Amino acid sequence: MLSQKMQRFLFVLGRDPQLSLLEVASLFQTYKIPFSVQHFTQDYALIESKHFDAQHFMQRLGGTLKIAQIIEDFEGIYKGRSNKVSYSVNAFTDDMELVHDVEFQLRSSLRDQGLRIFGKKHLERKPSRSARVDVEVIVAGKDVGKVIAISEPRLYKERDEQRPHFAAARVISLRLAKILINLSQVKEGETLLDPFCGLGTVLQEASLMGIRSIGVDNDALMVQHAQENLRWLGTSYQGLWKVLRGDATHVSRTIRQADSAVTEPYLGPYVKTVMGFAEAQQLKKELTVLYTKTLQELRRVIRGKVVFIFPRFKTKVNKRVSLDIDNILKMGGWKIAQPLDTVSLPIPYYHTRSAIERFIYVLQ
């Protein structure tokens, strides 16, 4: 039976709702906060849990747009000092009668506080605009919640564009990097390893979370660029990261131990269009050897979970080429984790036009 101290919260999910929900669940598990997923749609998750620091969660999460706490009434809902207040009522429901009733009650409550009010509409999935609203309420199904934390997509854009080295087509997004880190359930002060670190995106986001990180890459130029990107974060993060030149298939020679591993490995030569079937089959053989050896090495050094992206290749003959992942995991000594019963792994993460389709695995 759930504790009397449990409360209900709405998490407005990003464009990959299953991945976003799994990230939220993983973060609750990281901090050992009891929780239960009460309801889940393509737009939001209703979660019952003990109270948590919503601002801290939002700073860590990459796949959540807003967090709202379920409320029973609107008494004292505005805590600010201004007498001119903006509000917004946003809906993930077809019950427009309920939405209109909620807006009427909210307006009445704000006016009872002696406030001058004006409304803004349709901010459901627009966190940047929501940040400029004094009071935001979300109607989801039959539940009503007050928004208590909002993501800041502007900061992602700034970090992407301002860091010294960036290649949009060849690196994972900052948002995805955060999601993968959270799926690994690594905590502040623990150590994360990225054996294919590239430009250091995962290491960068880990450092900003207060997580120690070690990056390895066999390309000397990538190592240099990753180090420059990480120095760009500032001296306050200098002691949190380390980037080494090395081979992922021999990583135990230089890394003794880490708490988790998070990586998008080498997926083959960079391609803009689909490859030939024979070419894809040859790449499959090469990557099977690479991934098997890497996972065997990670088995030696990783104490917790590994988050690993496996590719599937489109080909010109309209056939897809997949790796034998079950065998790779067996040879590497890993099995697929199942952090949440309602979300099955792996999770696909790609656009329909992508030549290489990516699948996210959490391994234990």
C-alpha positions as CSV (number, residue, x, y, z in Angstrom):
1,M,0.0,0.0,0.0
2,L,1.3,3.5,-0.9
3,S,2.3,5.8,2.0
4,Q,-0.1,8.5,3.1
5,K,2.8,11.0,2.3
6,M,2.6,10.2,-1.4
7,Q,1.7,13.0,-3.8
8,R,0.7,13.1,-7.4
9,F,2.7,14.8,-10.2
10,L,2.3,15.4,-13.9
11,F,5.4,15.1,-16.2
12,V,4.8,16.6,-19.6
13,L,6.9,14.4,-21.8
14,G,9.1,15.3,-24.9
15,R,8.9,14.0,-28.4
16,D,9.9,10.4,-27.4
17,P,7.4,9.7,-24.7
18,Q,8.5,6.2,-23.8
19,L,12.1,7.2,-23.6
20,S,11.1,10.2,-21.5
21,L,9.1,8.1,-19.1
22,L,11.9,5.6,-18.7
23,E,14.2,8.5,-17.9
24,V,11.9,9.8,-15.2
25,A,11.5,6.4,-13.7
26,S,15.3,5.8,-13.8
27,L,15.8,9.1,-11.9
28,F,13.4,8.2,-9.2
29,Q,15.2,4.9,-8.9
30,T,18.6,6.6,-8.8
31,Y,17.6,8.6,-5.7
32,K,15.6,5.7,-4.2
33,I,12.4,7.7,-4.1
34,P,9.3,5.5,-4.1
35,F,7.0,6.1,-7.1
36,S,4.2,4.6,-9.1
37,V,3.2,5.4,-12.7
38,Q,-0.6,5.9,-12.4
39,H,-1.3,6.8,-16.0
40,F,0.8,7.3,-19.2
41,T,-0.1,8.9,-22.6
42,Q,1.8,10.2,-25.5
43,D,1.8,13.6,-23.8
44,Y,2.2,13.1,-20.1
45,A,2.8,10.7,-17.2
46,L,0.8,10.9,-14.0
47,I,3.1,9.7,-11.2
48,E,2.5,9.2,-7.5
49,S,5.6,9.6,-5.4
50,K,7.0,10.9,-2.2
51,H,7.9,14.6,-2.5
52,F,11.1,15.3,-4.5
53,D,13.0,18.4,-5.5
54,A,11.3,19.3,-8.8
55,Q,13.9,21.9,-9.7
56,H,16.7,19.5,-9.3
57,F,14.9,16.8,-11.3
58,M,14.2,19.3,-14.1
59,Q,17.9,20.3,-14.2
60,R,18.8,16.6,-14.6
61,L,16.1,15.5,-17.0
62,G,16.5,15.8,-20.8
63,G,13.2,14.4,-22.0
64,T,10.7,16.3,-19.8
65,L,9.2,19.7,-20.7
66,K,7.4,20.5,-17.5
67,I,6.5,19.1,-14.0
68,A,3.2,20.0,-12.4
69,Q,1.9,19.0,-8.9
70,I,-1.7,17.9,-8.7
71,I,-3.8,20.4,-6.7
72,E,-7.4,20.3,-5.3
73,D,-8.1,24.0,-5.3
74,F,-6.6,27.4,-6.3
75,E,-6.4,29.1,-2.9
76,G,-3.2,31.1,-2.7
77,I,-1.9,29.7,-5.9
78,Y,0.0,32.9,-6.7
79,K,2.9,33.5,-4.3
80,G,4.5,36.5,-6.0
81,R,4.5,40.2,-5.2
82,S,3.3,41.8,-8.4
83,N,-0.3,42.9,-8.7
84,K,-0.3,42.2,-12.4
85,V,-0.3,38.5,-13.1
86,S,-0.2,36.4,-16.2
87,Y,-1.7,32.9,-16.2
88,S,-2.2,30.0,-18.6
89,V,-4.5,27.0,-18.5
90,N,-3.3,24.3,-20.8
91,A,-5.0,21.0,-21.6
92,F,-4.2,17.4,-22.4
93,T,-7.9,16.4,-22.4
94,D,-11.0,16.4,-24.6
95,D,-13.2,17.6,-21.7
96,M,-13.3,21.3,-22.7
97,E,-16.1,21.9,-20.2
98,L,-13.7,20.9,-17.4
99,V,-11.0,23.2,-19.0
100,H,-13.4,26.2,-19.0
101,D,-14.4,25.5,-15.5
102,V,-10.8,25.3,-14.3
103,E,-10.0,28.6,-16.0
104,F,-13.1,30.2,-14.4
105,Q,-12.1,29.0,-11.0
106,L,-8.4,30.1,-11.4
107,R,-9.4,33.6,-12.6
108,S,-11.8,34.0,-9.7
109,S,-9.2,32.9,-7.2
110,L,-6.6,35.3,-8.6
111,R,-9.1,38.2,-8.6
112,D,-10.0,37.3,-5.0
113,Q,-6.3,38.0,-4.2
114,G,-6.8,41.5,-5.6
115,L,-4.7,40.9,-8.7
116,R,-5.0,42.2,-12.3
117,I,-4.8,39.2,-14.6
118,F,-4.4,38.4,-18.2
119,G,-4.2,35.0,-19.9
120,K,-1.9,33.3,-22.4
121,K,-3.1,30.2,-24.4
122,H,-1.8,27.1,-26.0
123,L,1.5,26.7,-24.1
124,E,1.2,22.9,-23.6
125,R,4.5,22.0,-25.3
126,K,6.2,25.4,-25.2
127,P,8.4,25.6,-22.2
128,S,10.2,28.8,-23.3
129,R,6.9,30.7,-23.3
130,S,5.7,29.0,-20.1
131,A,8.8,30.4,-18.3
132,R,7.4,33.9,-18.8
133,V,4.0,33.0,-17.2
134,D,3.4,33.7,-13.5
135,V,0.9,30.9,-12.9
136,E,0.4,27.9,-15.2
137,V,-2.2,25.2,-14.7
138,I,-2.4,21.9,-16.7
139,V,-5.6,19.9,-17.1
140,A,-4.6,16.3,-17.9
141,G,-7.5,13.8,-18.1
142,K,-9.6,14.7,-15.0
143,D,-6.6,15.9,-13.0
144,V,-5.4,19.5,-12.5
145,G,-1.9,20.4,-11.7
146,K,0.1,23.6,-11.0
147,V,3.4,23.8,-13.0
148,I,6.3,23.8,-10.6
149,A,9.3,23.3,-12.9
150,I,10.0,24.1,-16.6
151,S,12.8,23.0,-18.9
152,E,15.1,25.6,-20.5
153,P,15.7,24.6,-24.2
154,R,17.5,27.9,-24.8
155,L,20.4,26.6,-22.6
156,Y,20.8,23.5,-24.8
157,K,21.0,25.7,-27.9
158,E,23.6,28.0,-26.4
159,R,25.8,25.1,-25.2
160,D,25.6,23.5,-28.6
161,E,26.4,26.5,-30.6
162,Q,29.0,28.2,-28.4
163,R,31.2,25.3,-27.5
164,P,34.5,25.3,-29.5
165,H,33.8,22.2,-31.5
166,F,30.4,21.0,-32.8
167,A,29.2,18.9,-35.7
168,A,25.4,18.6,-35.6
169,A,25.2,15.6,-38.0
170,R,27.8,13.6,-36.1
171,V,27.1,14.0,-32.4
172,I,24.2,13.1,-30.2
173,S,22.1,16.0,-28.9
174,L,22.7,17.4,-25.4
175,R,19.1,16.4,-24.6
176,L,19.8,12.8,-25.6
177,A,23.1,12.8,-23.7
178,K,21.3,13.8,-20.5
179,I,18.6,11.1,-21.0
180,L,21.3,8.4,-21.5
181,I,23.2,9.5,-18.4
182,N,20.0,9.3,-16.4
183,L,19.1,5.8,-17.8
184,S,22.5,4.6,-16.4
185,Q,21.3,5.7,-12.9
186,V,24.7,7.3,-12.1
187,K,24.7,9.8,-9.2
188,E,26.6,13.0,-8.4
189,G,30.1,12.2,-7.3
190,E,30.1,8.8,-9.1
191,T,32.1,8.0,-12.2
192,L,30.8,7.5,-15.7
193,L,32.8,6.1,-18.6
194,D,32.2,6.9,-22.3
195,P,34.5,4.5,-24.3
196,F,33.7,6.2,-27.7
197,C,33.6,9.8,-26.4
198,G,34.0,11.7,-29.7
199,L,33.6,15.5,-29.0
200,G,32.8,14.8,-25.4
201,T,29.0,15.6,-25.4
202,V,28.2,12.9,-22.7
203,L,31.2,14.0,-20.6
204,Q,30.1,17.6,-20.9
205,E,26.5,16.9,-19.6
206,A,27.8,14.6,-16.9
207,S,30.1,17.3,-15.6
208,L,27.3,19.8,-15.4
209,M,25.4,17.2,-13.3
210,G,28.3,16.9,-10.9
211,I,29.2,13.4,-12.2
212,R,32.8,12.5,-12.7
213,S,33.5,11.2,-16.2
214,I,36.2,9.5,-18.2
215,G,36.2,9.6,-22.0
216,V,38.2,7.4,-24.3
217,D,38.6,7.8,-28.1
218,N,41.1,6.3,-30.5
219,D,41.2,9.5,-32.7
220,A,43.8,11.9,-31.4
221,L,42.0,14.9,-33.0
222,M,38.7,13.9,-31.3
223,V,40.5,13.7,-27.9
224,Q,41.9,17.2,-28.4
225,H,38.6,18.6,-29.4
226,A,36.8,16.9,-26.5
227,Q,39.3,18.3,-24.1
228,E,38.8,21.8,-25.5
229,N,35.0,21.5,-25.3
230,L,35.3,20.4,-21.7
231,R,37.8,23.2,-20.7
232,W,35.2,25.6,-22.2
233,L,32.8,24.7,-19.4
234,G,35.1,26.5,-17.0
235,T,37.6,25.7,-14.2
236,S,35.0,24.8,-11.7
237,Y,34.4,21.6,-13.7
238,Q,38.1,20.9,-14.4
239,G,38.4,18.2,-11.8
240,L,35.4,16.2,-12.9
241,W,36.5,15.0,-16.3
242,K,39.4,13.2,-18.0
243,V,39.8,12.4,-21.7
244,L,42.3,9.8,-22.9
245,R,43.4,8.4,-26.2
246,G,42.7,4.7,-26.3
247,D,40.9,1.7,-27.8
248,A,37.5,0.8,-26.4
249,T,38.3,-2.9,-26.9
250,H,41.2,-2.6,-24.4
251,V,39.8,0.0,-22.1
252,S,40.6,-2.0,-19.0
253,R,44.3,-1.4,-19.6
254,T,43.8,2.3,-18.7
255,I,40.6,2.4,-16.7
256,R,40.4,0.4,-13.5
257,Q,36.8,1.0,-12.5
258,A,33.7,3.2,-13.1
259,D,30.2,3.2,-11.8
260,S,28.4,3.2,-15.2
261,A,29.1,3.5,-19.0
262,V,27.1,5.6,-21.4
263,T,28.0,5.7,-25.1
264,E,27.0,5.9,-28.7
265,P,29.7,3.7,-30.2
266,Y,31.3,3.9,-33.6
267,L,28.4,3.1,-36.1
268,G,30.5,2.9,-39.2
269,P,31.6,5.5,-41.7
270,Y,29.4,8.6,-41.8
271,V,26.8,8.3,-44.5
272,K,24.0,10.6,-45.8
273,T,22.2,7.9,-47.8
274,V,21.5,4.2,-47.5
275,M,24.3,1.8,-48.2
276,G,24.5,-1.3,-50.4
277,F,23.4,-4.6,-48.9
278,A,26.9,-6.2,-49.2
279,E,28.4,-3.1,-47.6
280,A,26.0,-3.2,-44.7
281,Q,26.7,-6.9,-44.2
282,Q,30.5,-6.3,-44.1
283,L,29.9,-3.4,-41.6
284,K,27.8,-5.8,-39.5
285,K,30.7,-8.2,-39.2
286,E,33.1,-5.5,-38.2
287,L,30.8,-3.9,-35.6
288,T,30.0,-7.3,-34.1
289,V,33.6,-7.8,-33.3
290,L,34.0,-4.3,-32.0
291,Y,31.0,-4.3,-29.8
292,T,31.6,-7.8,-28.4
293,K,35.1,-6.9,-27.4
294,T,34.1,-3.5,-26.0
295,L,31.3,-5.0,-23.9
296,Q,33.7,-7.7,-22.6
297,E,36.0,-4.9,-21.5
298,L,33.2,-3.0,-19.9
299,R,32.2,-6.1,-17.9
300,R,35.7,-5.9,-16.3
301,V,35.5,-2.2,-15.3
302,I,31.8,-1.2,-14.8
303,R,30.1,-1.8,-11.5
304,G,26.6,-0.7,-12.5
305,K,24.6,-0.3,-15.7
306,V,25.7,0.3,-19.3
307,V,23.7,2.4,-21.7
308,F,24.6,1.4,-25.3
309,I,23.2,2.4,-28.7
310,F,23.0,-0.4,-31.4
311,P,22.5,0.5,-35.0
312,R,20.3,-1.1,-37.8
313,F,21.2,-0.2,-41.4
314,K,18.8,0.5,-44.2
315,T,20.1,-0.7,-47.6
316,K,19.4,0.1,-51.2
317,V,17.6,-3.2,-51.7
318,N,15.0,-2.1,-49.2
319,K,16.2,-4.7,-46.6
320,R,17.5,-3.8,-43.1
321,V,20.6,-5.3,-41.7
322,S,20.6,-5.9,-37.9
323,L,23.3,-7.1,-35.7
324,D,22.8,-10.3,-33.6
325,I,22.5,-8.3,-30.4
326,D,21.4,-11.2,-28.2
327,N,24.6,-13.1,-29.1
328,I,26.7,-10.0,-28.6
329,L,25.3,-9.4,-25.2
330,K,25.7,-13.1,-24.2
331,M,29.4,-13.0,-25.4
332,G,29.9,-9.7,-23.6
333,G,28.4,-10.9,-20.3
334,W,25.4,-8.5,-20.2
335,K,21.7,-8.8,-20.2
336,I,18.9,-6.2,-20.9
337,A,17.7,-4.3,-17.9
338,Q,14.0,-3.6,-17.4
339,P,13.8,-0.4,-15.2
340,L,10.0,0.0,-15.8
341,D,7.5,-2.7,-16.6
342,T,5.4,-0.5,-18.9
343,V,8.3,0.4,-21.2
344,S,10.1,-2.4,-23.2
345,L,13.7,-2.1,-24.2
346,P,15.2,-1.4,-26.6
347,I,13.8,1.9,-27.5
348,P,14.1,3.1,-31.1
349,Y,15.5,6.6,-31.5
350,Y,15.6,7.8,-35.1
351,H,13.8,9.7,-37.8
352,T,12.0,7.8,-40.6
353,R,14.5,9.3,-43.1
354,S,17.5,8.1,-41.2
355,A,19.9,5.9,-43.1
356,I,21.0,4.4,-39.7
357,E,18.4,3.5,-37.2
358,R,19.4,3.6,-33.6
359,F,18.2,1.5,-30.7
360,I,18.8,2.4,-27.0
361,Y,19.6,-0.5,-24.6
362,V,20.1,-0.4,-20.9
363,L,22.3,-3.3,-19.8
364,Q,23.1,-4.9,-16.5
